[in-house]
């Protein structure tokens, strides 16, 4: 979701390279002990790819990378290659050591937050200096594209926020009180003639059912009182007549209650 809780299709808004760069940022933020990377740098430049693995090594993140790019050998200590020659070696794969990693010192995983921030900031500073030193048209255009997309998203969110705020202000200025806003909503729902006719029918039916409900409640209360008086006066005929009347009024009252609901 976006900053205001709306759902955003990031796959449509961001390019594949920007999505991979965002995944790299998440990896450096969480700093796991192991990271399985499946073609995670296929759409980013070589500079960002190199900085990713250098920062991962400095932070002590062990990367298990699935890739077809031979240039990544220099950032790994071993290579598992699927040969497919099952009949020849009985395995179909080969595991070999890569000498390039021996030139670089292995480091333990960084646990301290401040130390991790210092390493990442130093890596970002060096990458900025390298980008300024290179200043090739390709890197400049990629940087300008990222800046343009960022500005577009910020402007889009600001436009949404401004339109939502202005609409709320218009409603409050036109109908300052809560009761007036309620009346306006009711009038808005009764603009069409068929809506007004349906509302009138519903109100008439509810009014009729309420009148019948009051009358049925009065008959039930009167019947209960009559049963008590008949019992006190030892009037058996009236006693049974009141009970019979209650048996008739009670289901009618229940039906009216359900209709009113």
matplotlib code that plots the C-alpha trace (Angstrom):
import matplotlib.pyplot as plt

x = [0.0, 0.9, 1.5, -2.2, -3.3, -4.3, -3.3, -0.5, 0.6, 4.4, 5.1, 3.4, 4.7, 8.4, 10.6, 12.3, 15.6, 13.9, 12.1, 15.5, 17.1, 14.3, 14.8, 18.5, 17.7, 15.4, 18.2, 20.7, 18.1, 17.3, 20.9, 20.0, 22.7, 22.0, 20.4, 19.2, 19.3, 17.7, 18.8, 18.5, 20.8, 19.7, 18.2, 20.6, 23.9, 27.3, 28.1, 25.0, 25.6, 29.2, 28.2, 25.5, 27.9, 30.6, 28.2, 26.8, 30.4, 31.1, 27.9, 28.7, 25.7, 26.4, 24.9, 23.6, 23.2, 21.4, 22.7, 24.0, 26.4, 30.1, 31.1, 29.6, 32.3, 34.5, 32.0, 31.6, 33.8, 32.3, 30.3, 27.8, 27.3, 24.5, 26.3, 23.5, 26.1, 24.5, 25.7, 29.3, 29.9, 26.8, 25.8, 24.9, 26.6, 30.0, 31.2, 34.4, 36.3, 36.6, 40.0, 38.8, 37.2, 40.5, 41.7, 39.0, 38.9, 35.9, 33.9, 31.6, 28.0, 27.5, 25.0, 25.5, 23.0, 25.4, 28.2, 25.9, 24.7, 28.3, 29.3, 26.2, 26.8, 30.5, 29.5, 26.9, 29.4, 32.0, 29.3, 28.4, 32.0, 32.4, 29.3, 30.5, 33.9, 32.4, 29.7, 28.8, 25.7, 24.2, 24.6, 23.3, 20.2, 19.5, 19.8, 17.6, 15.0, 14.9, 14.7, 11.8, 9.9, 10.4, 9.1, 6.1, 5.1, 5.5, 3.5, 0.8, 0.4, 0.4, -2.4, -4.5, -4.1, -5.0, -8.1, -9.3, -8.7, -10.4, -13.5, -13.8, -13.5, -16.2, -18.6, -18.0, -18.4, -21.7, -23.2, -21.6, -23.7, -24.0, -27.8, -27.6, -25.1, -27.5, -30.4, -28.2, -27.3, -31.0, -31.9, -29.1, -30.6, -34.0, -33.2, -34.9, -38.7, -38.6, -36.3, -38.8, -41.8, -39.9, -39.0, -42.6, -43.8, -41.3, -42.2, -45.9, -45.3, -43.1, -45.7, -48.6, -46.5, -45.6, -49.3, -50.2, -47.2, -48.4, -52.0, -50.7, -48.5, -51.5, -53.7, -50.9, -50.6, -54.4, -54.6, -51.9, -53.8, -57.1, -55.6, -54.3, -57.7, -59.6, -57.3, -57.8, -61.6, -61.7, -63.5, -62.6, -64.5, -62.8, -59.5, -59.6, -61.0, -58.1, -55.6, -57.2, -57.1, -53.4, -52.6, -54.2, -52.5, -49.0, -48.1, -49.6, -47.4, -44.3, -45.0, -45.4, -42.1, -40.3, -41.9, -40.8, -37.2]
y = [0.0, 3.6, 6.2, 7.0, 3.3, 3.0, -0.1, 0.6, -1.8, -1.4, -3.8, -1.3, 1.8, 0.7, -0.8, -4.2, -2.5, -0.3, -3.3, -5.1, -2.0, -1.8, -5.5, -4.8, -2.0, -4.4, -7.0, -4.4, -3.1, -6.6, -7.9, -11.7, -14.3, -16.0, -14.5, -16.5, -14.3, -15.5, -13.3, -10.3, -8.1, -9.0, -5.6, -3.3, -1.9, -3.4, -0.7, -1.3, -5.1, -4.7, -2.4, -4.9, -7.8, -5.6, -4.3, -7.8, -9.0, -6.1, -6.8, -10.5, -11.7, -15.0, -14.9, -17.9, -16.6, -18.1, -16.4, -16.8, -13.9, -15.0, -11.6, -12.6, -15.2, -12.6, -12.1, -15.8, -18.4, -21.5, -22.3, -25.1, -25.8, -28.0, -29.9, -32.3, -35.0, -37.6, -40.5, -39.4, -38.5, -40.0, -36.6, -34.1, -31.2, -30.0, -28.0, -25.9, -23.3, -19.8, -18.2, -14.7, -14.6, -15.5, -12.0, -10.5, -11.0, -12.9, -11.0, -12.1, -10.9, -7.4, -7.3, -3.7, -1.3, 1.7, -0.3, -1.5, 2.1, 3.2, 0.5, 1.2, 5.0, 4.5, 2.3, 4.8, 7.6, 5.7, 4.8, 8.5, 9.4, 6.6, 7.8, 11.4, 10.2, 8.0, 10.6, 8.5, 9.3, 5.9, 6.3, 9.9, 8.9, 6.1, 8.4, 11.1, 8.4, 7.3, 11.0, 11.6, 8.6, 9.7, 13.2, 11.8, 9.6, 12.4, 14.8, 12.2, 11.6, 15.4, 15.8, 13.1, 14.6, 18.1, 16.9, 15.0, 17.9, 20.4, 18.2, 17.9, 21.7, 22.3, 19.9, 21.6, 25.1, 24.2, 22.2, 23.4, 21.4, 17.6, 17.7, 19.7, 17.2, 14.4, 16.1, 16.7, 13.0, 12.1, 14.5, 13.2, 9.7, 10.9, 12.8, 10.3, 10.0, 6.2, 6.5, 8.9, 6.6, 3.6, 5.6, 6.7, 3.1, 2.0, 4.8, 4.0, 0.3, 1.0, 3.4, 0.9, -1.9, 0.3, 1.2, -2.5, -3.3, -0.9, -2.3, -5.9, -5.0, -3.4, -6.5, -8.8, -6.6, -6.5, -10.3, -10.9, -8.6, -10.3, -13.8, -12.5, -10.9, -14.1, -16.2, -13.9, -13.9, -17.6, -17.0, -20.1, -19.1, -15.7, -17.3, -19.8, -17.1, -14.8, -17.6, -18.4, -14.8, -14.6, -17.6, -15.8, -12.4, -13.7, -15.1, -12.0, -9.8, -11.9, -11.5, -7.8, -7.6, -9.4, -7.2, -4.0, -5.3]
z = [0.0, -0.4, 2.3, 2.6, 2.7, -1.0, -2.9, -5.5, -8.2, -7.8, -10.7, -13.0, -11.4, -11.0, -13.7, -13.2, -12.3, -9.7, -8.2, -7.9, -6.4, -3.8, -3.0, -2.5, -0.1, 1.9, 2.0, 3.4, 5.9, 7.4, 7.2, 7.3, 8.0, 4.6, 1.5, -1.5, -4.6, -7.7, -10.7, -8.4, -10.5, -14.0, -14.6, -12.7, -13.7, -12.9, -10.5, -8.3, -8.6, -7.4, -4.5, -3.4, -3.0, -1.5, 1.2, 1.7, 2.4, 4.7, 6.6, 6.9, 4.8, 3.1, -0.4, -2.2, -5.8, -8.8, -11.8, -15.4, -15.2, -15.0, -13.5, -10.2, -9.6, -8.0, -5.2, -4.3, -2.7, -4.4, -7.5, -7.9, -11.6, -13.0, -15.7, -16.7, -17.3, -15.0, -17.1, -17.1, -13.4, -11.8, -10.2, -12.9, -11.0, -10.0, -7.0, -7.3, -5.3, -6.8, -6.2, -6.7, -3.2, -1.6, -2.4, -0.1, 3.6, 5.0, 7.7, 10.4, 10.5, 11.7, 14.6, 15.9, 14.3, 14.4, 12.8, 10.1, 9.4, 9.2, 6.7, 4.5, 4.6, 3.7, 0.8, -0.4, -0.2, -2.2, -4.8, -5.2, -5.7, -8.2, -10.1, -10.2, -11.4, -14.2, -15.3, -18.4, -20.4, -19.5, -15.7, -15.9, -17.9, -15.4, -12.5, -14.2, -14.9, -11.2, -10.1, -12.6, -11.3, -7.7, -8.4, -10.3, -7.4, -4.9, -7.1, -7.5, -3.8, -3.2, -5.8, -4.2, -0.8, -2.0, -3.9, -0.8, 1.5, -0.8, -1.2, 2.6, 3.0, 0.3, 2.1, 5.5, 4.1, 2.3, 5.1, 8.4, 10.8, 11.1, 10.8, 7.6, 6.2, 7.1, 5.4, 2.3, 2.2, 2.4, -0.4, -2.5, -2.2, -3.2, -6.3, -8.8, -8.8, -8.5, -5.4, -3.8, -4.5, -3.1, 0.0, 0.5, 0.2, 2.8, 5.2, 4.9, 5.5, 8.5, 9.9, 9.5, 11.1, 14.0, 14.7, 14.6, 16.8, 19.5, 19.3, 19.5, 22.5, 24.2, 23.6, 25.0, 28.1, 28.5, 28.1, 30.8, 33.1, 32.4, 33.2, 36.5, 37.4, 36.4, 38.5, 41.5, 41.1, 40.4, 37.1, 35.1, 31.9, 31.7, 32.5, 29.6, 27.2, 28.0, 27.5, 24.1, 23.1, 24.0, 21.9, 19.0, 19.6, 20.4, 16.9, 15.2, 17.4, 16.6, 12.9, 13.2, 15.1, 12.3, 9.7, 11.5, 11.7]

ax = plt.figure().add_subplot(projection="3d")
ax.plot(x, y, z, "-o")
ax.set_aspect("equal")
plt.show()
